[in-house]
Amino acid sequence: MAGLTLRGVSKRYEETEVLRDINLEIRDGEFVVFVGPSGCGKSTLMRMIAGLEEISGGDLSIDGVRVNDVPPAKRGIAMVFQSYALYPHMSLYDNMAFGLKLAGTKKPEIDAAVRNAAKILHIDHLLERKPKQLSGGQRQRVAIGRAITRKPKVFLFDEPLSNLDAALRVKMRLEFARLHDELKTTMIYVTHDQVEAMTLADKIVVLSAGNIEQVGTPYELYHAPANRFVAGFIGSPKMNFLEGKVVAVDQTSVTVQYGSGECQTVAVYSGNARTGDKVTVGIRPEHLHPGDFGNGAVGRVMAVESLGDAAYLYAECSAAPDGLISRIPPLERHRHGDMLRVSASAEHCHLFDANGQAFVRATSHAQAA
């Protein structure tokens, strides 16, 4: 097992810089997930760690050794792609043993490694089958098993579940969590799916346009996002954003007035906030409720989606360009076109300045994070 350190790492293709000044510490045995929208640089960063892309600037160390110029085969890593890349004419056993055979490993060692990996992944009863006789989830396990047999210091997974259906993705997420708990090896996992990130990670790295926006635990990113981008990216449905200006400030709260005149108090440390500043209030759907708590905004009901155990109300609101989403009890009734006030308690709100940076929340959630 090993930790990784990236210091000032960058990647350029001619004049185009796709990753800039990446500084990251990954501890031995951590499960770290790189997440972000398409084109943010997460897969490129993974490939640089693997040695499949050259590093344009900065230093990458694995287990304390600088590896910028070390070839992939000598870095002590194993990578699993979204494509299973199995040899169709070989049995599962031979697919998993192939890399060890090429390395000249002795037969007894190969057999022990393959059977141990197969047992860990619960595919030991399938070793004589060919890939075409397997389900998608079983094929992915074979690809993971091939990586396990190499006993790497670091596992790299590049969107390994993207080819699976929704139900199988859920099952395989649990398998990844169990695998990490059993192997206790450093794992780095790339995905665009925030649910995978939130359920698997010890630590999440959120990237956008070649930059790291925030690094933290799933709890930290959800309850204490560093900026508006992270707040909007983490969470499903996404956070509501309402535009307004500061009308009152004290040490542990800021009151914001929306363009329509309604106000919302937010429990944050006011910092440099001044009356008249343009700001954005962020409220998660589970904290935005029909009713008046002395705060709020007025919206027009557009639709209600019932999911059985809960429902989501969608409303138009002049303060929220993207509309509002509120999670409501499943039996609560609202008709299309109804006008209603939606509110949130001050301690459940976030506040972002004109540059999108978050104010520090003066609540137990922020302190616990």
C-alpha positions in Angstrom: 0.0 0.0 0.0 1.1 3.6 -0.5 0.1 7.2 -0.3 0.4 9.7 -3.2 1.4 13.4 -3.2 0.8 15.8 -6.1 2.6 19.2 -5.9 1.9 21.9 -8.5 1.0 19.3 -11.1 -0.2 20.6 -14.5 -1.0 19.3 -17.9 -0.8 21.1 -21.2 -1.5 20.1 -24.8 0.6 22.7 -26.8 -0.9 26.0 -25.7 -4.0 24.5 -24.0 -3.7 24.0 -20.2 -6.2 21.3 -19.1 -5.0 20.9 -15.5 -3.3 23.6 -13.4 -1.5 23.7 -10.1 -3.0 20.5 -8.7 -1.9 20.0 -5.1 -3.3 16.9 -3.4 -2.4 14.5 -0.6 -3.8 11.0 -0.6 -3.1 9.0 2.5 -2.2 5.3 2.5 -5.3 3.2 2.4 -7.8 6.0 1.5 -10.6 5.6 -1.0 -10.5 8.9 -2.9 -13.0 9.8 -5.6 -12.4 12.4 -8.4 -15.7 13.9 -9.5 -16.7 16.7 -11.7 -18.5 17.5 -15.0 -17.4 16.2 -18.4 -14.2 17.9 -19.5 -13.1 19.0 -16.0 -9.8 17.0 -16.2 -10.6 14.1 -13.8 -9.7 11.3 -16.2 -6.6 13.1 -17.4 -5.4 13.5 -13.8 -6.0 9.7 -13.3 -4.0 8.9 -16.4 -1.2 11.1 -15.3 -1.0 9.2 -12.0 -1.0 5.9 -14.0 1.8 7.1 -16.3 -0.4 7.0 -19.4 -0.1 10.8 -19.8 3.1 12.9 -19.3 3.1 15.5 -16.5 3.8 19.0 -17.9 4.8 20.5 -14.6 5.0 19.7 -10.9 5.8 16.5 -9.1 4.0 13.2 -8.5 5.2 11.0 -5.7 4.0 7.5 -4.9 5.1 6.0 -1.5 7.5 8.9 -1.1 9.3 8.4 -4.5 9.0 10.9 -7.4 7.6 8.9 -10.3 7.2 11.6 -13.1 9.6 9.7 -15.4 8.9 6.2 -14.1 7.1 4.0 -16.7 3.5 2.7 -15.8 4.6 -0.9 -15.2 7.1 0.2 -12.5 4.8 2.5 -10.5 3.1 -0.2 -8.5 -0.4 0.7 -9.7 -3.2 -1.3 -11.4 -5.9 0.4 -13.5 -9.4 -0.7 -14.3 -11.2 1.1 -17.1 -14.9 1.4 -18.0 -14.2 -1.1 -20.9 -13.6 -4.5 -19.4 -10.9 -5.3 -22.1 -11.2 -9.1 -21.6 -9.8 -11.6 -24.0 -12.9 -13.3 -25.5 -11.1 -16.6 -26.3 -9.7 -17.0 -22.8 -11.4 -18.4 -19.7 -11.8 -16.2 -16.7 -8.9 -17.9 -15.0 -6.6 -17.2 -18.0 -7.8 -13.6 -18.3 -6.9 -13.0 -14.7 -3.6 -14.9 -14.9 -2.4 -13.4 -18.2 -0.5 -10.4 -16.7 1.3 -12.6 -14.2 2.3 -15.1 -16.9 3.8 -12.2 -19.0 5.8 -11.1 -15.9 7.3 -14.6 -15.6 5.6 -15.5 -12.3 5.8 -19.1 -11.3 2.7 -21.2 -11.8 1.9 -22.0 -8.1 2.1 -18.3 -7.4 -0.2 -17.5 -10.3 -2.7 -20.1 -9.3 -2.8 -18.8 -5.7 -3.2 -15.2 -6.8 -6.0 -15.9 -9.2 -8.0 -18.1 -6.9 -7.6 -15.6 -4.0 -8.8 -12.7 -6.2 -11.7 -14.8 -7.5 -12.7 -15.7 -3.9 -12.6 -12.1 -2.8 -14.9 -11.1 -5.7 -17.2 -14.1 -5.4 -16.4 -15.4 -8.9 -14.4 -18.5 -7.9 -17.2 -20.8 -9.3 -16.9 -19.1 -12.8 -13.2 -19.5 -13.5 -13.7 -21.9 -16.4 -16.2 -19.7 -18.2 -15.6 -17.4 -21.2 -16.4 -13.7 -21.0 -19.4 -14.1 -23.3 -21.1 -16.4 -20.7 -21.0 -13.7 -18.1 -23.2 -10.7 -17.1 -21.8 -7.2 -17.2 -21.2 -7.1 -13.5 -19.3 -10.4 -13.6 -17.1 -9.2 -16.4 -16.3 -6.1 -14.4 -15.3 -8.3 -11.5 -13.0 -10.2 -13.7 -11.3 -6.9 -14.8 -11.0 -6.0 -11.1 -9.7 -9.5 -10.3 -7.0 -9.1 -12.9 -5.9 -5.9 -11.1 -5.9 -7.6 -7.7 -3.6 -10.4 -8.8 -0.9 -7.8 -9.4 -1.0 -6.8 -5.7 -0.6 -3.1 -6.6 0.2 -0.3 -4.1 -2.6 1.8 -5.6 -5.8 0.9 -7.5 -7.1 3.3 -10.2 -10.7 3.0 -11.4 -11.8 5.1 -14.4 -15.6 5.2 -14.4 -15.8 1.4 -14.0 -19.6 1.2 -13.6 -20.7 3.4 -16.5 -21.5 0.5 -18.8 -23.8 -1.2 -16.2 -27.6 -0.7 -15.7 -28.9 1.2 -12.7 -29.7 -1.8 -10.5 -26.3 -3.4 -11.1 -24.5 -0.1 -10.5 -26.0 -0.1 -7.0 -24.9 -3.6 -6.3 -21.4 -3.0 -7.6 -21.1 0.2 -5.5 -21.6 -2.1 -2.5 -19.0 -4.5 -3.9 -16.4 -1.7 -4.2 -17.0 -0.6 -0.6 -16.6 -4.2 0.6 -13.5 -4.7 -1.5 -11.8 -1.6 -0.1 -12.7 -2.6 3.4 -11.2 -6.1 2.8 -8.0 -5.1 0.9 -7.3 -1.8 2.7 -5.4 -0.6 -0.3 -5.2 3.0 -1.6 -7.9 3.4 -4.2 -8.6 6.3 -6.6 -11.9 6.3 -8.4 -13.0 8.6 -11.2 -16.7 9.2 -11.9 -19.2 11.9 -13.1 -21.8 10.3 -10.8 -22.0 12.1 -7.5 -24.0 9.3 -5.9 -21.0 7.0 -6.5 -18.8 9.7 -5.0 -20.9 10.3 -2.0 -21.4 6.6 -1.1 -17.9 5.3 -1.8 -15.4 8.0 -0.8 -13.4 8.6 2.3 -12.5 11.8 0.5 -13.9 13.5 -2.6 -11.9 15.8 -4.9 -14.2 18.1 -6.9 -12.8 19.4 -10.1 -14.0 22.0 -12.5 -12.2 23.4 -15.7 -8.9 21.9 -14.7 -8.9 23.2 -11.1 -9.6 21.5 -7.7 -12.6 23.3 -6.3 -12.7 21.5 -2.9 -11.3 18.4 -1.2 -13.2 16.9 1.7 -15.4 14.1 3.1 -18.8 13.6 1.6 -20.3 15.3 4.7 -18.1 18.3 4.4 -18.9 18.8 0.8 -22.6 18.5 1.3 -22.9 20.6 4.5 -20.0 23.0 4.0 -19.4 23.6 0.3 -16.5 26.0 -0.3 -18.2 27.7 -3.2 -21.3 27.9 -5.3 -20.0 25.4 -7.9 -19.5 22.6 -5.3 -22.8 23.5 -3.7 -24.6 23.1 -7.0 -22.7 20.0 -8.1 -23.1 17.9 -4.9 -26.6 16.9 -4.0 -29.6 15.5 -6.0 -31.8 17.3 -6.6 -29.4 20.2 -6.7 -29.3 23.1 -4.2 -31.7 26.1 -4.8 -30.0 29.4 -5.5 -31.8 32.7 -4.9 -30.3 36.1 -5.9 -30.5 39.1 -3.6 -28.7 41.9 -1.8 -27.6 42.3 1.8 -29.9 44.5 3.9 -28.7 43.7 7.4 -25.6 42.3 9.0 -24.6 41.2 12.5 -21.8 38.9 13.7 -23.5 35.6 13.1 -26.2 36.4 10.5 -26.8 38.2 7.3 -30.3 39.2 6.0 -30.8 39.1 2.3 -33.6 40.8 0.4 -34.8 39.3 -2.9 -35.8 41.5 -5.8 -39.5 40.9 -5.1 -39.1 42.3 -1.5 -39.1 39.1 0.5 -36.2 38.5 2.9 -34.2 35.6 4.1 -32.0 35.5 7.2 -28.9 33.3 6.9 -26.9 32.0 9.9 -23.3 32.8 8.7 -20.4 34.7 10.0 -20.8 37.9 8.2 -17.1 38.5 7.5 -16.7 41.4 5.1 -20.4 41.5 4.1 -21.7 45.0 3.7 -25.2 46.4 3.1 -26.0 46.5 -0.6 -23.6 43.6 -1.6 -25.0 41.2 -4.2 -25.2 37.7 -2.8 -26.8 34.3 -3.4 -28.7 32.3 -0.9 -28.4 28.5 -1.2 -31.0 26.2 0.2 -31.2 22.4 -0.3 -34.6 21.0 -1.3 -35.1 19.1 1.9 -34.7 22.4 3.9 -37.1 24.5 1.7 -40.7 24.2 2.8 -44.0 25.7 2.0 -44.9 28.0 4.8 -43.6 31.2 6.5 -40.9 31.1 9.1 -40.5 34.8 9.0 -38.3 34.4 5.9 -38.9 33.2 2.4 -39.8 33.8 -1.2 -42.9 33.5 -3.2 -43.2 31.1 -6.1 -45.7 29.7 -8.6 -46.2 25.9 -8.6 -45.2 24.3 -11.9 -45.2 20.6 -11.1 -45.1 18.0 -8.3 -43.3 14.7 -8.7 -44.4 11.9 -6.4 -41.7 9.3 -5.6 -43.8 7.2 -3.1 -42.0 8.0 0.1 -41.5 11.7 -0.8 -42.5 14.3 -3.4 -40.7 17.2 -5.1 -42.4 20.5 -5.8 -41.1 22.6 -8.6 -41.9 26.3 -8.7 -41.1 29.5 -10.6 -39.6 32.3 -8.6 -38.3 35.7 -9.7 -35.4 35.4 -7.3 -34.3 32.0 -8.6 -33.5 31.9 -12.3 -33.4 28.1 -12.4 -36.6 27.8 -10.4 -37.1 26.2 -6.9 -37.3 22.6 -5.8 -38.8 21.7 -2.4 -39.0 18.2 -1.0 -42.5 17.8 0.5 -44.5 15.0 2.2 -45.9 12.6 -0.3 -49.6 13.3 0.6 -49.2 17.1 0.5 -51.3 18.6 -2.4 -50.5 21.6 -4.5 -52.0 22.5 -7.9 -50.3 23.8 -11.0 -50.4 27.6 -10.9 -50.9 27.9 -7.1 -48.9 30.8 -5.5 -47.2 29.9 -2.3 -44.4 31.1 0.0 -41.5 28.8 0.6 -39.1 29.3 3.5 -36.1 27.9 5.3 -34.7 28.3 8.8 -31.6 30.5 9.0 -29.4 27.7 10.1 -30.2 25.6 7.0 -29.2 28.2 4.5 -25.9 28.9 2.8 -24.6 32.2 1.5 -22.3 33.0 -1.4 -20.7 36.3 -2.3 -20.6 37.9 -5.8 -17.6 35.7 -6.7 -19.3 32.5 -5.6 -17.3 31.9 -2.5 -19.1 30.6 0.6 -19.5 32.5 3.9 -18.7 30.3 6.9 -21.9 28.9 8.4 -22.6 29.8 12.0 -24.3 26.4 12.6 -23.7 23.0 14.1 -23.6 21.5 10.6 -20.6 23.6 9.6 -18.9 23.0 12.9 -19.4 19.3 12.8 -18.0 19.2 9.2 
